Amino acid sequence: MIIMENFDEYEDSDFEFNQEDRVPSKNLFARISGLGFLALILVLGTTFAANININSGANVEFGQGISATAACTNSSTITIKPASSFVNASGAGSMKFASLVVSGVPTTCQGAVFHFSAFNDTGTAALALFNTTNTDAAVFMKSDNTFVAIPGTAGISVSTLTSSSFSITFTTPVSDSKSVYKISVESTKGNCEQGISCSIGAKGPGGGVVFLTPASSGNTTGKYYEIAPADAVGTYALCGIQIVNGLGLNNAIGYGETNTISLNSNSNCNSSSNAAYVATHYTNNGYSDWFLPSYLELVAAKSNVLSNLTNVSASYLSSSENSGNSVWWVDFDASVSCGGGNWPGCTTYKNDASVPLRAVRTFSGLN
């Protein structure tokens, strides 16, 4: 642990905003760590342009950056430069902790997620950084040496500067810079719940089970598919009438979402007794972009991850029509007999409200 000396209070009357690379703060304190390992502690006073001693003891101004190591960097050092900006408000305004620039990231960090947090000088709870309450700014390093925000994260902008550096900007910064005393960063291995390095059978970001990847046979969408961890409560029909013409409810992989949109656009099919409506109102893990799968999407789920699913019903309704008045459903129980034999799919009338459903969703994963 390295602890630097504090500096004297900077007078308010001397405060200036014309030095963009310097951040006014009250005891800004940076801690760089990897997987919980504390690598560096830096203490600043409240001076606007304080000089600090880091590592070798040389004086370094705050905006010039802090060198440290993290778990994925091994013996290499990275440099972190926090910055603030003035956020105007009606009748007021304040300096906010607004951005970071990180450089010197080695290729050993490919596949790692960097988590940045900030703390005040007395509490142990992380401060909100963006989106009013978000305390964790997470950045993923891809295998092509580019840097992106974790999928589903809103409120931060991540830009790749070089193959070893990136910037994070909080769209609407929350914390006053004078309140920030510590900044921490951890590196962890990305996982499928973050939309990273997903494989068949993994738990997806929506809490479901991944059953198709972009490399899966028949999947030309370039996306991952996960099936919900539980059935929607009840049984449903595809539509309120027996015959629906002109909807073009395709049975192929990649058409479940399109089919669902078409069904919900038809007033006869868009009600709480109909499957597409219920699928689009399903939510889990904060995700509400679920839909009623197509016939072959359901077949893929059965073929690839049946053993990974819990509380499985004997059959599930798809969004694919077999004819003008019938719809495919998929047998998830080999004992179910359709037409005198055990088929992977069976048909029922569109308005037969007796088939369970399990929603699916897609996401663009990272590697």
Secondary structure as GFF3:
##gff-version 3
##sequence-region A 1 367
A	DSSP	three_ten_helix	12	14	.	.	.	ID=ss1
A	DSSP	beta_strand	29	34	.	.	.	ID=ss2
A	DSSP	beta_strand	37	43	.	.	.	ID=ss3
A	DSSP	beta_strand	51	54	.	.	.	ID=ss4
A	DSSP	beta_strand	58	61	.	.	.	ID=ss5
A	DSSP	three_ten_helix	62	64	.	.	.	ID=ss6
A	DSSP	beta_strand	66	68	.	.	.	ID=ss7
A	DSSP	three_ten_helix	71	73	.	.	.	ID=ss8
A	DSSP	beta_strand	78	89	.	.	.	ID=ss9
A	DSSP	beta_strand	92	103	.	.	.	ID=ss10
A	DSSP	three_ten_helix	107	109	.	.	.	ID=ss11
A	DSSP	beta_strand	112	119	.	.	.	ID=ss12
A	DSSP	beta_strand	137	141	.	.	.	ID=ss13
A	DSSP	beta_strand	147	149	.	.	.	ID=ss14
A	DSSP	beta_strand	156	162	.	.	.	ID=ss15
A	DSSP	beta_strand	165	170	.	.	.	ID=ss16
A	DSSP	three_ten_helix	177	179	.	.	.	ID=ss17
A	DSSP	beta_strand	182	189	.	.	.	ID=ss18
A	DSSP	three_ten_helix	192	194	.	.	.	ID=ss19
A	DSSP	beta_strand	209	212	.	.	.	ID=ss20
A	DSSP	beta_strand	224	227	.	.	.	ID=ss21
A	DSSP	alpha_helix	256	264	.	.	.	ID=ss22
A	DSSP	alpha_helix	275	280	.	.	.	ID=ss23
A	DSSP	alpha_helix	295	305	.	.	.	ID=ss24
A	DSSP	three_ten_helix	306	308	.	.	.	ID=ss25
A	DSSP	beta_strand	315	323	.	.	.	ID=ss26
A	DSSP	beta_strand	326	331	.	.	.	ID=ss27
A	DSSP	beta_strand	345	349	.	.	.	ID=ss28
A	DSSP	beta_strand	360	363	.	.	.	ID=ss29
###
